Amino acid sequence: MTDLQDLRTRVCALHTELTRWDLVAWTSGNVSARVPGTDRMVIKASGVSYDDLVPEHMVECDLHGRPVHDSGHSPSSDTAAHAYVYRALPGIGGVVHTHSPYATAWAARGEPIPCAVTAMADEFGGDIPVGPFSRIGDDSIGRGIVATLEHHRSPAVLMAHHGVFTVGATAKDAVKAAVMCEDVARTLHLARQNGPLERLPQEDIDALHDRYRNVYGQK
Ligand SMILES: O=C(CO)[C@@H](O)[C@@H](O)COP(=O)(O)O
């Protein structure tokens, strides 16, 4: 198997995580990955049901979102947004988009999720911010993602009136951020039913984030 086929297989398989963690309804989300060492990416074909996905549905595009071959599949509607993120952020190897319900409810209100639990400090290093509304199709959404994330440690952004975009060093990291984003969005939505949320002190957020990055887990 070539490296590209292997990447397509892995990105295709990651879409099962979107359904497993209830992050998408019907076909409302997508995963992409940078093709390492190239100015290319692979991204899910538009509108294809997750049950029908095969690696060949991962469309190879340049970093302006143009397919590099006539594969017979149109790439995701969000291709230009993903491509802009890869162009602007060279350290990013994976991008994910979902309409996961609790996080998208915060996005619909245009409300950032405050860093009020340790799990948020760990994964997001602070609040999950809101990015501007843009119509789907060109790289406006990508510009909004990058402009918002450059002021935060969070790998997730709630794009106003739309949904969640996450980034990571790999596509799997970006999927993890999407799962964790929905988890904390639900927890904090439930918490504030009985009163206002209290943000953790900044020094605790910093210490927790540092511990998670440098001590947590296996060496
Ligand atoms: O957010 C939206 C539409 O609101 C799209 O990302 C979503 O439907 C997925 O589109 P694709 O099937 O990836 O073209």
The ligand as an SDF file (V2000), in Angstrom:
LIG
                    3D

 14 13  0  0  0  0  0  0  0  0999 V2000
  -21.7440   22.5450    7.3440 O   0  0  0  0  0  0  0  0  0  0  0  0
  -22.1820   22.0620    6.3270 C   0  0  0  0  0  0  0  0  0  0  0  0
  -23.5130   22.4600    5.8360 C   0  0  0  0  0  0  0  0  0  0  0  0
  -24.1580   23.3140    6.7640 O   0  0  0  0  0  0  0  0  0  0  0  0
  -21.3750   21.0240    5.6150 C   0  0  0  0  0  0  0  0  0  0  0  0
  -20.1160   21.0370    6.1840 O   0  0  0  0  0  0  0  0  0  0  0  0
  -21.8950   19.6290    5.8420 C   0  0  0  0  0  0  0  0  0  0  0  0
  -23.1670   19.4990    5.3400 O   0  0  0  0  0  0  0  0  0  0  0  0
  -20.9910   18.6050    5.1870 C   0  0  0  0  0  0  0  0  0  0  0  0
  -20.8720   18.8590    3.8080 O   0  0  0  0  0  0  0  0  0  0  0  0
  -20.1040   17.8530    2.8670 P   0  0  0  0  0  0  0  0  0  0  0  0
  -20.9200   16.5820    2.7630 O   0  0  0  0  0  0  0  0  0  0  0  0
  -18.7600   17.5850    3.5230 O   0  0  0  0  0  0  0  0  0  0  0  0
  -19.9980   18.5890    1.5560 O   0  0  0  0  0  0  0  0  0  0  0  0
  1  2  2  0
  2  3  1  0
  2  5  1  0
  3  4  1  0
  5  6  1  0
  5  7  1  0
  7  8  1  0
  7  9  1  0
  9 10  1  0
 10 11  1  0
 11 12  2  0
 11 13  1  0
 11 14  1  0
M  END
$$$$
